[in-house]
Amino acid sequence: MNDRPEHAQQLSRICKTLRANVNLIRYNEVAGLPHKRPTSQDVMNFQAILRNSGVNAHVRKSRGRDIDAACGQLRRKQETLTQLGTP
């Protein structure tokens, strides 16, 4: 969604005015949504663009993905179960 080089360049311009630190966390796929997880190489390239622009950027490890408990996954799963009438 926003992991392309042009997005990193736009973000770096904003961050430099704020003296911001950036934590990069890869998107976790959520069943029923069309978005895909970026590749490791895409994330590293994004980080490199930020760092080369003088922005302090770190790639954070995603947790819970393997059991659908990562950010957004658990909520979506619960919403689906609720819609099916399962508490």
C-alpha positions, 0 to 999 in steps of 0.5 A, a space after each residue: 500500500 505504501 511501501 514503494 520507493 516514492 513513499 519512502 522519499 515522501 516520508 523522509 521529507 516529512 520526517 526530516 522536518 519533525 526530527 522523527 524516528 521511524 519504526 517500520 513494521 511489515 503488514 500482516 495479511 488478514 484473511 478477506 482483505 486484498 493487501 499483501 505483505 511486502 518482501 523483506 527486500 522491499 522493506 530493506 530498500 525502504 529503510 535504506 532510502 530513509 537512512 540515506 536521507 538522514 532519517 533514523 529508521 528501524 525495521 521491527 519484528 512482527 509477532 503473532 503472524 503465525 497464529 493470526 494474532 498480529 496487528 489487525 488479524 485477530 480483530 478481523 478474525 473475531 469480527 468474522 466469527 461474530 458475523 457468523 454468530 459464534 461468540 
